[in-house]
Amino acid sequence: MKILICPLNGPRNISEFTYGGEFKHMPDPASCSDAQWADYVFNSDNMAGVVIEWWLHNASSYWFLAERHTVSDQVLRTFDPKELFDCRVDFTPAATSEIAG
């Protein structure tokens, strides 16, 4: 049985978690191009070595980050996202044009 340590709930069976993808720094949504935003949303580096990934503890809906070596599958540490984020990003809805018809 593989155990993953949730920073909020402690050691749990890996079946209680959902992988959320690699952590990437978000470009400024107000100034980035559509291509930069699409790259951020849809592409991943998929590199061999130590990466930071998003994980969700399903039972508590708690999102956290894990540093994991992708070759050995060893989790080096798990931590609260507050270690990387110090403010909330607010998104403004995109202006929509009315469809004539």
Secondary structure as the mmCIF struct_conf table of DSSP 4:
data_model
#
loop_
_struct_conf.conf_type_id
_struct_conf.id
_struct_conf.beg_label_comp_id
_struct_conf.beg_label_asym_id
_struct_conf.beg_label_seq_id
_struct_conf.end_label_comp_id
_struct_conf.end_label_asym_id
_struct_conf.end_label_seq_id
STRN STRN1 ILE A 3 CYS A 6
TURN_TY1_P TURN_TY1_P1 PRO A 7 ASN A 9
STRN STRN2 GLY A 10 ASN A 13
HELX_RH_3T_P HELX_RH_3T_P1 ILE A 14 GLU A 16
STRN STRN3 PHE A 17 GLU A 22
HELX_LH_PP_P HELX_LH_PP_P1 HIS A 25 PRO A 27
TURN_TY1_P TURN_TY1_P2 PRO A 29 SER A 31
BEND BEND1 CYS A 32 CYS A 32
HELX_RH_AL_P HELX_RH_AL_P1 ASP A 34 PHE A 42
BEND BEND2 ALA A 48 GLY A 49
STRN STRN4 VAL A 50 HIS A 57
TURN_TY1_P TURN_TY1_P3 ASN A 58 SER A 61
STRN STRN5 TYR A 62 HIS A 69
TURN_TY1_P TURN_TY1_P4 THR A 70 SER A 72
STRN STRN6 VAL A 75 PHE A 79
HELX_RH_3T_P HELX_RH_3T_P2 PRO A 81 GLU A 83
TURN_TY1_P TURN_TY1_P5 LEU A 84 LEU A 84
BEND BEND3 CYS A 87 CYS A 87
HELX_LH_PP_P HELX_LH_PP_P2 ARG A 88 ASP A 90
HELX_LH_PP_P HELX_LH_PP_P3 THR A 92 ALA A 95
HELX_LH_PP_P HELX_LH_PP_P4 SER A 97 ALA A 100
#
